[in-house]
């Protein structure tokens, strides 16, 4: 006996929780704010605020791409150095 024509043997049941990527009512993944963590959305942050825009940008970084890793390290240095300098200034004036 052969397989029934037209049926895929690897077919699995449809998961209703999985959104259809071709659904016209869903916004595309490249729209701003789509990479925002759920906690940030619940706090009221959007991509229109400075903090929300940084979170959205950071959420889009992909660790498998070398340029994204370099960007993450650069952002860490840019936002971390002022803290390091402030701590150094505290110890300098003590």
ABEGO torsion letter per residue (X at the ends): XBBBBGBBAABBBBBAABBBAABAABBBAABBGAABBAAAAAAGBBAABAAAAAAAAAAABBAABAAAAAAAAAAAAAAAAAAAAAAAAAAAAX
